[in-house]
Amino acid sequence: MDEIKEIINETEVQIDTPSDMHSDDQAEVQAEVVTEVQDSVQTDDRAEVRNEANSSSTADAYAMYNSGYGSIPGGPRYNTGYNFVSTIPEEPVRKKRHMPHFLKVILAAALFGLVASGIFILSNELYYKVNPSASTSTHHHGSEKTGLITPGKGAGESEASTVSSTSLISNVDTKATDVSGVVESAMPSIVSINCTFVNTSFFGSYESSGAGSGIILKKTDDELLIATNNHVVEKASSINVTFSDGSVAPAIIKGTDAAADLAVISISLEDLTAETLSSIKVATLGDSDNIKVGQMVVAIGNAMGYGQSTTVGYISAKDREVTVDNTTMTLLQTDAAINPGNSGGALLNLNGEVIGINSVKYADESVEGMGFAIPISRALAILDELASRETLKDSEKGYLGVYIKDVDAEMAAYYNIPVGAYIAQFAETSPAPAAGLQVGDIITGINGVTISTSDELKSAVTSYRFGTEVKVTYYRLIDGVYTEKTAMVTLIANPN
């Protein structure tokens, strides 16, 4: 009140009251003047508080509140001695700065990696606690002994290993990778075969040539017998054989087995010089049944008809069933290159023994290193039978006298009948009916050689001299089921 009185005294305000005004009325007028002055002071103070609040921080606003100039925004209303409530503006909101997108991606990836690795480690720990026998290390309190093989210790010698591992092979013969000795020893028993074929078309007849390889199988008193593939010499009009010394001699077909893709050709010793006979030798046959997958092998043959060449590989698999021209064979698989012209050549083990006759290559752009060979242990019985056949003139060859229709694999599957040579009719002089054969029988073998077509039947029959008794294997439909039977038939001379 003293402050107000001073202001009133300093303010040039004349309070004129009538002299005749009652003292109570004068007092009322003075009170009104004091009230106006108070209102003026309060108005100035509020203006001053607003100005200071606009230029000060929130902390200054709190200070002014403590001095009696208002109340905090959003807070309770306090009586400050004046009849007003001041409003202090809030601190301005600053614009947030956003992190770049690529940084968010990097941070997210890092966080994911940390979480994933943590989960992986935790799951492994839990797994090995639940399955102690699956752990490759044994944990001990205060120390850890791992199951790793330490230098100088072989497999099974680690201190706490619970998982066996492959053992190291000692005393490895590094010379085994050098196959020059094998090639040098085997080359004199391998030959190149070049054939000529006569083909007929609408425009007439023309000749073509083909190349393959062969293995010297046997030498008799008057001939040299060579094993090869049937597809190398089949239907050849002439066959020429080149030996390791470069000499060439003509050959004839001794016998073939198309189903086994095997053939034996014969060369008269009279067509060979003494020098050639001294430079060549009969191949040593091994045991393909005992060969192991992973063993190194050597393939020798007349690749592309260029002459003898060598490739090296390993046995990739055994007993592979491969179907060629509707005929399924069980073969050895190797990654040694088997190229055109290698057919009929030798697949050798590192002892120089023949374990297979190269036969087929899987030809496809998406396939590498899939060659196949006929296992020698399977082929030997067939080759012996083919080699024992006589070399005959046409007038000496046997005759069965049957008219045949081929039953191929597709027809056999459709009608559920065996693959073979279906007897459609007998010739008037045929010896087959007398031996028990009937129309409708399907011939599947002659003396153990598989028959699938009429050409194979003719080749088998004509390989025997007339008057020879042969065992014919055939199937007959009995009560709706084809049953295998055999008959012994004596071949006659061809009446034509």
C-alpha positions in Angstrom: 0.0 0.0 0.0 2.9 2.3 0.7 4.1 1.8 -2.9 0.6 2.7 -4.2 0.6 5.8 -2.0 3.9 6.9 -3.4 2.6 6.4 -7.0 -0.5 8.4 -6.1 1.7 11.2 -4.7 4.0 11.1 -7.8 1.0 11.0 -10.2 -0.4 14.3 -11.0 -4.0 13.4 -10.1 -6.1 16.1 -8.6 -8.8 14.8 -6.4 -11.3 17.6 -6.2 -14.0 17.0 -3.8 -16.6 19.5 -3.0 -16.0 21.2 0.2 -19.4 20.5 1.3 -19.0 16.7 0.6 -19.4 14.6 3.5 -16.3 13.1 4.9 -17.6 9.6 4.1 -18.2 10.5 0.5 -14.7 11.9 0.2 -13.3 8.7 1.5 -15.3 6.8 -1.1 -13.9 8.9 -3.9 -10.4 8.4 -2.7 -10.9 4.7 -2.5 -12.1 4.7 -6.2 -9.0 6.5 -7.2 -6.7 4.0 -5.3 -8.5 1.2 -7.1 -7.9 2.7 -10.5 -4.2 3.2 -9.7 -4.0 -0.5 -8.6 -5.6 -1.6 -11.8 -3.1 0.5 -13.7 -0.2 -1.0 -11.8 -1.5 -4.5 -12.3 -1.9 -3.9 -16.1 1.7 -2.7 -16.4 3.0 -5.6 -14.4 1.2 -8.1 -16.5 2.6 -6.6 -19.7 6.1 -6.7 -18.2 5.6 -10.4 -17.2 4.5 -11.3 -20.8 7.5 -9.6 -22.3 9.9 -11.2 -20.0 8.2 -14.7 -20.6 8.5 -14.4 -24.4 12.3 -13.8 -24.1 13.1 -16.2 -21.3 13.3 -19.9 -20.8 11.0 -22.2 -18.9 13.3 -21.9 -15.9 12.7 -18.1 -15.9 9.0 -18.7 -16.0 9.2 -20.8 -12.9 11.3 -18.0 -11.2 8.6 -15.5 -12.0 6.0 -17.9 -10.7 7.9 -17.9 -7.4 7.9 -14.1 -7.4 4.2 -14.0 -7.5 3.5 -13.3 -11.2 1.3 -16.1 -12.3 0.9 -19.9 -12.5 2.5 -22.7 -14.5 0.7 -23.7 -17.7 -1.3 -26.9 -17.1 -0.7 -26.6 -13.4 -3.1 -25.5 -10.5 -4.3 -22.0 -10.2 -2.6 -20.2 -7.3 -3.7 -17.0 -5.7 -0.8 -14.6 -6.3 -2.3 -11.6 -4.6 -3.5 -10.3 -8.0 -6.7 -11.2 -9.7 -5.2 -12.9 -12.9 -3.4 -16.0 -14.1 -0.5 -15.6 -16.5 0.2 -18.0 -19.4 3.8 -18.8 -20.2 4.4 -20.1 -23.8 5.8 -23.6 -24.2 9.3 -24.1 -25.5 9.3 -24.3 -29.4 9.3 -27.8 -30.9 12.5 -28.6 -32.8 12.2 -30.5 -36.1 13.4 -34.1 -35.8 16.3 -35.2 -37.9 15.7 -38.6 -39.6 18.3 -41.3 -40.1 19.1 -42.1 -43.8 17.4 -45.2 -45.2 20.6 -47.1 -46.1 21.9 -46.7 -42.5 18.6 -48.1 -41.2 19.1 -51.1 -43.5 22.7 -51.7 -42.4 21.8 -51.4 -38.7 18.8 -53.8 -39.2 21.0 -56.3 -41.0 23.6 -56.1 -38.3 21.0 -56.5 -35.6 19.5 -59.5 -37.4 22.9 -61.1 -37.7 23.6 -60.7 -34.0 20.3 -62.1 -33.0 20.5 -65.0 -35.4 24.1 -66.0 -34.3 23.0 -65.7 -30.7 20.0 -68.0 -31.4 22.3 -70.5 -33.3 24.9 -70.7 -30.5 22.2 -71.0 -27.9 20.4 -73.8 -29.8 23.7 -75.7 -30.3 24.5 -75.5 -26.6 21.0 -76.7 -25.7 21.2 -79.5 -28.2 24.5 -80.8 -27.0 23.3 -80.6 -23.4 20.3 -82.7 -24.3 22.3 -85.0 -26.5 25.8 -85.3 -25.0 26.8 -88.2 -27.3 26.3 -86.0 -30.4 29.0 -83.5 -29.3 32.4 -83.6 -30.9 34.0 -82.2 -27.8 33.8 -83.1 -24.1 33.4 -80.2 -21.7 35.1 -80.3 -18.2 34.8 -77.8 -15.4 37.7 -75.4 -15.5 39.0 -76.7 -18.8 37.9 -78.0 -22.2 39.3 -80.9 -24.2 38.2 -80.9 -27.9 37.8 -83.8 -30.2 40.0 -82.4 -32.9 42.8 -84.6 -34.1 46.1 -83.1 -33.0 49.2 -83.2 -35.2 51.0 -86.5 -35.0 47.9 -88.4 -33.9 45.7 -90.4 -36.3 42.0 -90.8 -36.3 40.8 -92.5 -33.1 43.8 -91.2 -31.1 42.3 -87.8 -30.1 41.9 -87.4 -26.4 38.1 -87.0 -26.3 36.8 -87.6 -29.7 33.3 -89.2 -29.8 33.0 -89.2 -33.7 35.2 -91.4 -35.8 36.8 -89.8 -38.8 38.6 -91.1 -41.9 42.1 -92.4 -41.3 45.1 -91.2 -43.1 46.6 -93.7 -45.6 50.3 -94.1 -45.3 52.9 -95.5 -47.7 50.9 -94.2 -50.7 52.5 -95.4 -54.0 52.9 -92.2 -55.9 54.2 -94.1 -58.9 50.7 -95.5 -59.4 49.7 -92.3 -61.1 52.2 -93.0 -63.8 50.4 -95.5 -66.1 53.0 -95.6 -68.9 54.1 -99.0 -67.9 50.5 -100.3 -68.0 50.0 -98.8 -71.5 53.3 -100.1 -72.8 52.5 -103.6 -71.6 48.9 -103.7 -72.9 49.3 -101.9 -76.2 50.4 -105.0 -78.2 47.2 -106.8 -77.3 44.9 -103.9 -78.6 44.0 -103.5 -82.3 42.2 -100.9 -84.4 39.3 -102.0 -86.5 38.1 -100.3 -89.7 35.0 -101.5 -91.4 33.2 -100.8 -94.7 29.5 -100.9 -95.0 27.3 -101.0 -98.1 24.1 -98.9 -97.8 21.1 -98.8 -100.1 18.9 -95.8 -100.6 16.4 -94.5 -103.2 19.4 -93.2 -105.2 21.2 -96.5 -105.2 24.0 -98.2 -103.2 26.9 -96.4 -101.6 29.7 -97.3 -99.1 30.4 -95.8 -95.7 33.1 -96.5 -93.2 33.3 -97.0 -89.4 36.0 -97.4 -86.8 36.4 -99.3 -83.6 38.8 -101.2 -81.4 39.4 -104.8 -80.4 41.2 -107.0 -77.9 43.3 -110.1 -78.9 41.5 -112.8 -77.1 43.1 -116.0 -78.3 45.5 -117.5 -80.8 44.9 -121.0 -82.2 46.9 -123.1 -84.7 45.3 -121.3 -87.7 43.6 -118.1 -86.5 43.8 -115.1 -84.3 40.6 -114.3 -82.4 39.7 -110.8 -81.5 36.9 -109.6 -79.2 35.0 -106.4 -80.0 31.5 -104.9 -79.9 28.8 -106.2 -82.1 27.9 -102.6 -83.2 31.4 -102.1 -84.5 31.2 -105.0 -87.1 27.5 -105.6 -87.5 26.6 -105.7 -91.2 30.1 -104.8 -92.3 31.0 -105.8 -95.9 34.7 -105.8 -95.1 36.8 -105.6 -92.0 40.5 -104.6 -91.7 42.5 -104.8 -88.5 45.6 -102.7 -87.7 48.1 -104.0 -85.2 50.4 -102.1 -82.9 53.3 -102.5 -85.3 51.2 -100.8 -88.0 50.5 -103.9 -90.1 47.0 -104.5 -91.5 45.2 -107.7 -92.1 41.6 -108.6 -93.2 39.2 -110.3 -90.8 35.8 -112.1 -90.9 33.1 -112.3 -88.3 33.3 -115.5 -86.2 30.2 -114.9 -84.1 28.1 -112.1 -82.7 25.7 -111.5 -79.8 23.7 -108.4 -80.4 21.9 -108.5 -77.0 25.3 -108.5 -75.2 26.9 -106.2 -77.8 29.7 -108.6 -78.3 31.4 -110.1 -81.3 34.5 -112.2 -82.2 36.3 -111.7 -85.4 38.9 -114.0 -86.9 42.2 -113.4 -88.8 43.9 -116.2 -90.6 47.5 -116.6 -89.4 48.5 -116.9 -93.0 47.7 -113.2 -93.4 50.1 -112.2 -90.7 53.9 -111.8 -91.0 56.3 -113.3 -88.6 57.3 -109.8 -87.4 53.7 -109.0 -86.6 53.2 -112.3 -84.8 56.2 -111.6 -82.7 55.1 -108.0 -81.8 51.6 -108.8 -80.7 50.3 -110.8 -77.7 47.1 -112.1 -76.2 45.5 -109.9 -73.6 45.6 -110.8 -69.9 42.0 -111.0 -68.6 41.2 -109.9 -65.1 38.3 -110.2 -62.7 35.7 -107.4 -63.0 33.7 -108.7 -60.0 36.5 -107.8 -57.6 37.1 -104.3 -59.0 36.2 -101.5 -56.5 34.6 -98.2 -57.0 37.3 -95.5 -56.9 40.1 -97.7 -58.4 42.0 -96.2 -61.2 41.6 -97.6 -64.7 43.1 -97.1 -68.2 41.1 -97.1 -71.4 42.9 -97.8 -74.7 41.3 -97.6 -78.1 41.1 -96.3 -81.6 39.5 -92.9 -80.7 37.9 -91.2 -83.7 39.7 -93.7 -86.0 43.1 -91.8 -85.5 44.8 -94.9 -84.0 45.5 -96.1 -80.5 45.3 -93.6 -77.7 45.0 -93.7 -73.9 42.7 -92.1 -71.4 42.8 -92.5 -67.6 40.0 -92.4 -65.0 38.3 -94.2 -62.2 35.6 -96.8 -61.7 32.6 -94.5 -60.9 30.0 -97.3 -60.3 29.4 -101.0 -60.8 26.3 -102.8 -62.1 24.8 -99.8 -63.9 21.8 -100.8 -66.0 22.0 -99.0 -69.4 19.5 -99.4 -72.2 20.7 -99.0 -75.8 18.5 -99.7 -78.8 15.8 -101.3 -76.5 18.4 -103.6 -75.0 19.3 -103.3 -71.3 22.9 -104.2 -70.3 24.6 -104.2 -66.9 27.9 -102.3 -67.2 30.8 -100.7 -65.4 30.7 -96.9 -65.2 33.9 -95.0 -65.6 34.9 -91.3 -66.1 37.8 -92.4 -68.4 36.9 -90.9 -71.8 35.2 -93.4 -74.1 35.1 -91.7 -77.4 33.8 -92.8 -80.8 36.3 -95.4 -82.0 37.0 -96.6 -78.5 34.2 -99.2 -78.7 35.6 -102.7 -78.4 38.8 -101.5 -76.7 40.1 -102.5 -73.3 39.4 -101.1 -69.9 42.4 -102.0 -67.8 43.3 -102.1 -64.1 46.7 -100.9 -63.0 48.0 -104.5 -63.3 47.4 -104.3 -67.0 44.5 -106.8 -66.9 41.4 -106.4 -69.0 38.4 -105.8 -66.7 36.0 -104.4 -69.3 35.3 -104.0 -73.0 34.5 -100.3 -73.7 31.1 -100.1 -75.2 29.0 -97.0 -74.6 29.4 -93.3 -73.9 26.5 -91.2 -72.5 26.3 -88.4 -75.0 24.6 -85.3 -73.7 25.6 -81.6 -73.4 24.8 -81.6 -69.7 26.8 -84.8 -68.9 30.5 -85.2 -68.5 32.6 -88.3 -67.8 30.0 -91.0 -68.1 31.5 -93.9 -70.1 30.5 -97.6 -69.8 32.2 -100.9 -70.3 31.0 -104.5 -70.5 32.4 -106.3 -67.4 34.8 -109.0 -68.6 33.6 -111.5 -66.0 30.1 -111.3 -67.6 31.4 -111.3 -71.2 33.8 -114.2 -70.9 31.3 -117.0 -71.3 29.7 -115.4 -74.3 33.1 -114.7 -75.9 34.2 -118.3 -75.4 31.0 -119.5 -77.1 31.4 -117.0 -80.0 35.1 -118.0 -80.4 34.2 -121.7 -80.6 32.0 -121.2 -83.6 33.3 -122.5 -86.9 34.2 -120.2 -89.8 31.9 -121.5 -92.4 31.1 -121.0 -96.1 27.5 -120.2 -96.9 26.8 -123.7 -98.1 28.0 -125.1 -94.7 25.8 -122.8 -92.5 22.9 -124.2 -90.5 19.2 -123.5 -91.3 16.2 -123.4 -88.9 13.4 -122.6 -91.5 11.2 -120.2 -89.6 9.6 -116.9 -90.6 9.9 -114.3 -87.8 8.3 -111.1 -86.6 10.3 -109.0 -84.2 8.9 -108.2 -80.7 10.6 -105.1 -79.5 10.6 -103.6 -76.1 7.7 -101.2 -76.9 5.5 -104.0 -78.3 6.4 -106.3 -75.4 5.4 -103.7 -72.8 2.1 -102.9 -74.6 1.0 -106.6 -75.0 2.8 -107.9 -71.9 4.8 -110.5 -73.9 8.5 -111.3 -74.0 11.0 -109.5 -76.2 12.3 -111.9 -78.9 11.7 -113.5 -82.3 8.0 -114.4 -82.8 7.4 -117.5 -85.0 4.8 -116.4 -87.6 5.2 -119.4 -89.9 7.4 -122.4 -90.7 9.2 -123.2 -93.9 8.1 -126.5 -95.5 11.4 -128.2 -94.7 11.9 -126.7 -91.2 13.2 -129.0 -88.5 11.6 -126.8 -85.7 8.1 -128.4 -85.6 9.5 -131.8 -85.2 11.4 -130.5 -82.1 8.2 -129.2 -80.5 8.2 -125.5 -81.6 4.8 -124.0 -82.7 3.6 -120.9 -84.4 3.2 -118.2 -81.8 6.2 -119.2 -79.8 8.8 -116.4 -79.1 12.4 -117.5 -79.5 14.7 -115.8 -76.9 17.9 -117.7 -77.1 20.2 -120.1 -79.1 22.7 -122.0 -77.1 22.6 -119.4 -74.3 23.0 -116.4 -76.7 20.2 -113.9 -76.2 17.9 -113.4 -79.2 15.9 -110.2 -79.6 15.4 -109.8 -83.3 15.2 -111.9 -86.5 18.7 -110.7 -87.5 20.2 -112.0 -84.2 18.4 -115.3 -84.7 19.8 -115.7 -88.3 23.3 -114.7 -87.1 23.2 -117.3 -84.3 21.9 -120.1 -86.5 24.2 -119.6 -89.4 27.2 -119.5 -87.1 26.8 -123.3 -86.7 27.4 -125.9 -89.3 24.3 -127.8 -90.6 23.8 -131.0 -88.7 24.7 -129.3 -85.4 22.2 -129.7 -82.6 21.4 -126.4 -80.8 19.3 -125.6 -77.7 16.5 -123.2 -78.5 15.0 -121.2 -75.7 11.5 -119.9 -76.3 8.3 -118.7 -74.5 4.8 -120.2 -75.1 1.5 -118.8 -74.0 -0.1 -121.4 -71.7 -3.3 -120.6 -69.8 -2.9 -116.9 -70.5 0.7 -116.8 -69.2 4.0 -117.0 -71.2 6.1 -119.8 -69.9 9.7 -120.4 -70.7 10.6 -123.7 -72.5 13.5 -125.3 -74.3 13.9 -127.6 -77.3 16.8 -129.3 -79.0 16.8 -128.7 -82.7 19.2 -130.2 -85.3 19.9 -127.6 -88.0 19.7 -128.6 -91.6 21.4 -127.2 -94.7 19.8 -124.3 -96.4 17.7 -125.8 -99.3 17.9 -122.5 -101.2 
